[in-house]
Amino acid sequence: MASEKYCVVVPERFQTDPNCKTICDLFDVVWLQDFLDNTEKYREKIQGHFSTHTTFSEDVVASMPKLKVVSAYGVGVDHLDVGMYSRYGVKIGNTPNVLNDCAADQAMTLMLASARKLVNGFDLLRKGQTSVCYTYAYLGNRVTGSTLGIVGMGRIGYKVAERAIGFQMKVLYHNRTRRSEEEEKHINATYCSNLDDLLSQSDFVVLVTPLSAKTKGLIGADQLKKMKPTAILINIGRGPLIDQDALVEALKAGHLGGAGLDVTDPEPLPVDHPLLDMSNVTIAPHLGSATKATRQVMFDMCIENIKAGIEGRPLASEVLPS
């Protein structure tokens, strides 16, 4: 007789994913909206939660006696109250390392697209206005040999710096802890203990730091004023790292050259948001890890975290309360 499947809440997005059959074969799946609409029906059955950007309130968690694990489909867990889950004996897993290269690639993609006005050029081409491309207003910024400031020199930040070597960029970085002399030498990077020093010197600033109470609003009006008026701000971390209202004002006033955003606040932005109407802003819908190969590894790691958590084994990657 086949063993009983573990009961797991899964977001509807996986209904159209190639791995949908795998999930349904492995688990007794309760789709997220069904769970939210019928919590009382399912709360005593659920053992795991496959989480993208969803979480449950403490009242709901407290009413789920069999819940053992929440497996986050990504690195960031800022949407989860890790401490609260921990109090109820629920482990939190995530998928670090596997998306480092893809996220760094996305930072370079946004940097190059923003600097060379790629989206603007494509729009003009579609409108049959290519002659405008040769006017001064459509000239871009030089990337090679420029100064790159990286805020957050963790695994992904370091990968961004490695890519900058190929563009002969001068790399500055700001981080809670300084990298070793050997690590700095490898990427030819200079540490800035003061964020303002990095902002004032950089032609491109890339935000790669995690979101926390301390980093929310890290880049606000005061910080934007410190940046060069030609500088381009790239964010592949989390939307709330930037005060978006201040960013809009800085761009409108010409105090900043442009922005390339893989993340926003909220996601997605309302269609009438001013950032979506600015010619010097390039926005992607949070595609940092969005390659087929990377997402497959993330999926496999999430599945393993769920199984391990329910079975009482160590998670492949566990996030502990701070």
C-alpha positions as CSV (number, residue, x, y, z in Angstrom):
1,M,0.0,0.0,0.0
2,A,1.4,3.4,-1.0
3,S,2.3,5.7,1.9
4,E,0.1,8.7,2.5
5,K,1.3,11.9,0.7
6,Y,2.4,15.0,2.7
7,C,-0.2,17.8,2.6
8,V,1.3,21.0,1.3
9,V,0.0,24.4,0.3
10,V,1.3,25.5,-3.1
11,P,0.8,28.8,-5.0
12,E,-1.4,28.6,-8.2
13,R,1.5,29.8,-10.3
14,F,2.8,26.3,-10.4
15,Q,-0.4,25.0,-12.1
16,T,1.2,26.1,-15.4
17,D,4.7,25.2,-14.4
18,P,6.4,22.2,-16.0
19,N,6.9,20.9,-12.5
20,C,3.2,20.8,-11.7
21,K,3.0,17.1,-12.3
22,T,6.0,16.5,-10.0
23,I,4.4,18.5,-7.2
24,C,1.1,16.7,-7.5
25,D,2.8,13.3,-7.6
26,L,4.8,14.0,-4.5
27,F,2.3,15.8,-2.4
28,D,-1.3,16.1,-1.5
29,V,-1.6,19.6,-2.9
30,V,-3.9,22.3,-1.6
31,W,-3.7,25.3,-3.9
32,L,-3.1,28.5,-2.0
33,Q,-6.4,30.3,-2.8
34,D,-8.3,27.2,-1.9
35,F,-6.5,27.2,1.4
36,L,-7.2,30.9,2.0
37,D,-10.9,30.5,1.2
38,N,-11.2,27.3,3.3
39,T,-8.7,27.6,6.0
40,E,-10.9,25.8,8.6
41,K,-11.2,22.9,6.3
42,Y,-7.5,22.4,5.8
43,R,-5.7,23.9,8.7
44,E,-5.3,20.6,10.6
45,K,-4.0,18.7,7.6
46,I,-1.3,21.1,6.2
47,Q,2.3,20.0,6.9
48,G,4.2,22.3,4.6
49,H,4.0,25.5,2.6
50,F,5.7,26.1,-0.7
51,S,6.0,29.9,-0.5
52,T,6.8,32.4,-3.2
53,H,5.8,35.7,-1.7
54,T,3.0,34.4,0.6
55,T,2.9,34.0,4.3
56,F,0.3,33.2,7.0
57,S,-0.8,35.3,10.0
58,E,0.2,34.1,13.5
59,D,-3.5,33.2,14.2
60,V,-3.5,30.8,11.2
61,V,-0.1,29.3,12.0
62,A,-1.1,28.7,15.6
63,S,-4.1,26.8,14.3
64,M,-2.1,24.4,12.1
65,P,-0.8,21.7,14.5
66,K,0.9,19.7,11.7
67,L,2.7,22.6,9.9
68,K,6.5,21.8,10.1
69,V,8.1,23.8,7.3
70,V,7.8,26.8,5.0
71,S,10.0,26.5,2.0
72,A,10.8,29.9,0.3
73,Y,11.2,29.8,-3.4
74,G,14.2,32.1,-3.5
75,V,16.8,33.7,-1.2
76,G,14.9,36.5,0.4
77,V,12.6,35.7,3.3
78,D,11.6,39.3,4.2
79,H,8.0,38.4,3.6
80,L,8.2,35.8,6.4
81,D,8.2,36.4,10.1
82,V,10.9,33.9,10.8
83,G,10.8,34.4,14.6
84,M,7.1,33.9,14.7
85,Y,7.2,30.7,12.7
86,S,10.1,29.5,14.9
87,R,8.0,29.9,18.1
88,Y,5.6,27.4,16.7
89,G,8.3,24.9,15.7
90,V,8.1,25.7,12.0
91,K,11.4,25.7,10.1
92,I,12.0,28.1,7.2
93,G,14.0,27.0,4.2
94,N,15.3,29.1,1.2
95,T,17.4,28.6,-1.9
96,P,20.7,30.5,-1.6
97,N,23.7,30.3,-3.9
98,V,21.9,28.7,-6.8
99,L,20.8,32.1,-8.2
100,N,23.9,34.1,-7.6
101,D,25.1,34.1,-11.2
102,C,21.7,34.8,-12.7
103,A,21.0,37.7,-10.3
104,A,24.4,39.2,-11.1
105,D,23.7,38.8,-14.8
106,Q,20.5,40.7,-14.3
107,A,22.3,43.6,-12.6
108,M,24.6,43.9,-15.7
109,T,21.7,43.6,-18.0
110,L,19.9,46.5,-16.4
111,M,23.1,48.5,-16.2
112,L,23.9,48.1,-19.9
113,A,20.3,48.5,-21.0
114,S,19.9,51.7,-19.0
115,A,23.3,53.2,-19.9
116,R,22.9,52.6,-23.6
117,K,19.1,53.5,-23.8
118,L,18.3,50.1,-25.3
119,V,14.6,50.2,-24.5
120,N,14.3,53.8,-25.8
121,G,15.9,52.8,-29.0
122,F,13.6,49.8,-29.5
123,D,10.6,52.0,-28.9
124,L,11.8,54.5,-31.5
125,L,12.4,51.6,-34.0
126,R,8.9,50.3,-33.5
127,K,7.6,53.9,-34.2
128,G,9.7,54.3,-37.3
129,Q,11.6,57.3,-35.7
130,T,15.1,55.9,-35.8
131,S,16.6,59.2,-37.0
132,V,15.9,60.6,-33.4
133,C,18.4,58.0,-32.1
134,Y,21.3,60.0,-33.5
135,T,20.3,63.2,-31.6
136,Y,22.2,64.2,-28.5
137,A,19.3,63.4,-26.2
138,Y,19.6,59.7,-27.1
139,L,23.3,59.3,-26.4
140,G,24.0,57.0,-23.6
141,N,26.5,56.6,-20.8
142,R,29.9,54.8,-21.2
143,V,30.1,51.7,-19.1
144,T,33.7,50.5,-19.8
145,G,36.2,52.3,-17.5
146,S,33.5,53.8,-15.3
147,T,33.1,53.6,-11.5
148,L,30.7,51.0,-10.1
149,G,29.5,51.2,-6.5
150,I,28.1,48.0,-5.0
151,V,25.9,48.2,-1.9
152,G,25.9,44.8,-0.4
153,M,29.0,42.7,-1.1
154,G,27.5,39.3,-0.3
155,R,27.6,36.3,-2.7
156,I,25.6,38.2,-5.4
157,G,27.4,41.5,-5.0
158,Y,30.7,39.7,-5.4
159,K,29.5,38.1,-8.6
160,V,28.6,41.5,-9.9
161,A,32.1,42.8,-9.1
162,E,33.6,39.8,-11.0
163,R,31.6,40.8,-14.1
164,A,32.7,44.4,-13.8
165,I,36.3,43.3,-14.3
166,G,35.5,42.6,-17.9
167,F,34.4,46.2,-18.4
168,Q,37.5,47.5,-16.7
169,M,35.4,49.2,-14.1
170,K,36.7,50.7,-10.9
171,V,34.7,48.9,-8.1
172,L,33.8,50.5,-4.8
173,Y,31.7,48.6,-2.3
174,H,29.8,49.2,1.0
175,N,29.0,46.3,3.3
176,R,28.4,45.6,6.9
177,T,31.7,43.7,7.0
178,R,34.8,44.3,4.9
179,R,36.0,41.6,2.6
180,S,39.4,40.1,3.0
181,E,42.4,41.7,1.3
182,E,42.7,38.7,-1.0
183,E,39.0,38.9,-2.0
184,E,39.3,42.7,-2.6
185,K,42.4,42.1,-4.8
186,H,40.6,39.5,-6.9
187,I,37.9,42.0,-7.9
188,N,40.1,45.1,-7.7
189,A,37.6,46.6,-5.2
190,T,37.9,49.4,-2.7
191,Y,35.9,49.4,0.5
192,C,33.9,52.4,1.5
193,S,32.9,52.4,5.2
194,N,30.7,55.5,4.5
195,L,27.9,54.9,2.0
196,D,27.9,58.6,1.0
197,D,31.5,58.3,-0.2
198,L,30.5,55.5,-2.5
199,L,27.4,57.3,-3.8
200,S,29.3,60.5,-4.6
201,Q,32.0,58.7,-6.6
202,S,30.0,56.1,-8.6
203,D,28.7,56.3,-12.1
204,F,26.6,53.2,-11.4
205,V,25.2,52.1,-8.1
206,V,23.9,48.6,-7.7
207,L,21.8,47.6,-4.6
208,V,22.2,44.0,-3.7
209,T,21.6,44.2,0.1
210,P,18.9,42.2,1.8
211,L,15.8,44.0,3.0
212,S,15.5,44.5,6.8
213,A,14.3,47.1,9.2
214,K,17.8,48.7,8.9
215,T,17.9,48.7,5.1
216,K,14.4,49.8,4.4
217,G,14.6,53.2,2.7
218,L,18.4,52.9,2.5
219,I,18.3,55.1,-0.5
220,G,16.2,58.2,0.1
221,A,16.2,61.8,-0.9
222,D,19.4,62.7,1.0
223,Q,21.3,59.8,-0.5
224,L,20.0,60.5,-4.1
225,K,21.3,64.1,-3.7
226,K,24.8,62.7,-3.0
227,M,24.9,60.8,-6.3
228,K,26.2,62.3,-9.6
229,P,23.4,63.8,-11.8
230,T,24.5,61.5,-14.5
231,A,24.6,58.3,-12.3
232,I,22.3,55.3,-12.8
233,L,20.8,53.5,-9.9
234,I,20.3,49.7,-10.2
235,N,18.2,47.7,-7.8
236,I,18.2,43.9,-7.8
237,G,17.7,43.6,-4.0
238,R,14.2,44.5,-2.8
239,G,11.9,47.4,-3.8
240,P,11.6,49.0,-0.4
241,L,15.4,49.6,-0.3
242,I,14.6,52.7,-2.2
243,D,12.2,55.5,-1.3
244,Q,10.4,55.4,-4.6
245,D,8.7,58.8,-4.2
246,A,12.1,60.4,-3.7
247,L,13.4,58.5,-6.7
248,V,10.6,59.8,-8.9
249,E,11.4,63.4,-7.8
250,A,15.1,63.0,-8.3
251,L,14.6,61.7,-11.8
252,K,12.0,64.4,-12.7
253,A,14.3,67.1,-11.4
254,G,17.3,65.8,-13.4
255,H,19.3,65.0,-10.2
256,L,19.8,61.5,-11.3
257,G,20.6,60.1,-14.8
258,G,18.4,57.0,-14.7
259,A,17.4,53.9,-12.9
260,G,17.3,50.2,-13.7
261,L,14.9,48.2,-11.4
262,D,14.4,44.5,-11.2
263,V,12.4,45.1,-8.0
264,T,9.8,47.7,-7.0
265,D,7.4,48.5,-4.2
266,P,4.8,47.2,-4.7
267,E,5.3,44.4,-7.3
268,P,4.0,44.9,-9.9
269,L,3.7,48.6,-10.0
270,P,0.3,50.1,-10.8
271,V,0.1,50.7,-14.5
272,D,-0.3,54.5,-13.9
273,H,2.8,54.7,-11.7
274,P,5.1,57.6,-12.8
275,L,8.2,55.3,-13.0
276,L,6.6,53.4,-15.9
277,D,6.2,56.6,-17.9
278,M,9.8,57.7,-17.6
279,S,12.2,57.4,-20.5
280,N,15.2,57.1,-18.3
281,V,13.9,54.2,-16.3
282,T,14.2,50.5,-17.2
283,I,12.0,48.1,-15.2
284,A,11.9,44.3,-15.2
285,P,9.2,42.3,-13.3
286,H,11.6,40.7,-10.8
287,L,13.4,38.4,-13.2
288,G,16.7,38.1,-11.3
289,S,16.5,34.3,-11.1
290,A,14.3,33.8,-14.1
291,T,16.2,31.3,-16.2
292,K,15.0,27.8,-16.8
293,A,18.0,26.1,-15.3
294,T,18.1,28.2,-12.2
295,R,14.4,27.9,-11.5
296,Q,14.7,24.2,-11.8
297,V,17.4,24.0,-9.2
298,M,15.4,26.3,-6.9
299,F,12.4,24.1,-7.3
300,D,14.3,20.9,-6.5
301,M,15.8,22.6,-3.4
302,C,12.4,23.8,-2.3
303,I,11.0,20.2,-2.6
304,E,13.9,18.8,-0.6
305,N,13.4,21.4,2.1
306,I,9.7,20.6,2.4
307,K,10.4,16.8,2.6
308,A,13.2,17.2,5.1
309,G,11.2,19.6,7.3
310,I,8.2,17.3,7.5
311,E,10.4,14.3,8.1
312,G,12.4,16.0,10.9
313,R,15.6,16.0,8.9
314,P,18.0,19.0,8.5
315,L,17.0,21.3,5.7
316,A,19.4,21.8,2.8
317,S,19.3,25.5,3.7
318,E,17.6,26.7,6.8
319,V,17.0,30.3,7.8
320,L,17.3,30.8,11.5
321,P,15.6,33.6,13.5
322,S,18.0,36.6,14.1
